[in-house]
């Protein structure tokens, strides 16, 4: 089972994801799906200290998950059970240049270990920085490079029907209150 299943860890652009979908959906926010029976575990590690005379933060994580769900196969009256497995890991480094400015790098990868899926790897590299304009107001910019194989489950690549690589620049202004 699982021949067409895609991904346990949702594929997406870092903010919007499709969970266990075979096609692009308009509702791409992560959520608990009815009928999905699964679990996921993750271990995290973090170190912080002074490097190069400036505060440094290094984080890493590794996890695995599996889930089972039923999906429509062929017609609206036929359900097919899918057992999916995924492993994922990532690292992040941040250097606080001063109280207002930081530079950071992040790399994350996942592998679709579901039986019947032959190419299900994804990875993402982000390099950027942020500047605190005031208390609770952050302006950040980053370059990202993301690669998804056909079986990764990424909805941004035609619903997981083909490999897809993209890169570009992102800017964001966030205000917290």
ABEGO torsion letter per residue (X at the ends): XGAABABABBBEAGABBBBGBABBBABABBBBBBGBBBBBBBBBBBBBBBBGGBBBBBBBBBBBBBBBBBBBBGBAABBBBBBBBBBBBBBBBBBBABAABBBBBBBBBBBBABBGBABABBBBBBBBBBBBABBGBBBBBBBBBBBBBAAAGBAAAGGGABBBBBBEBBBBBBBBX
